[in-house]
Amino acid sequence: MRFFERTDCHLCHEAWLVVESLGAADGVERVDVDQDPMLTAEYGLRIPVLVDARGKVLAEGVFDAGELRRRLTG
């Protein structure tokens, strides 16, 4: 999985805490979208975004723990 974020982003920090609380942080690649112009263009206004290995969006914006848990296990 990949977690698209920005440095010093409060919403990103809160979303990462949700990922950690679900025990889903291991092996997740954290990606700062501002380090790549293409990622900034794709995810810049949507961050934070969590995608699975196939690129399917699991969560974005404000992460809901229950919904994310369902998507991770379903």
Order of alpha helices (4+ residues) and beta strands (2+ residues): beta-alpha-beta-alpha-beta-beta-alpha
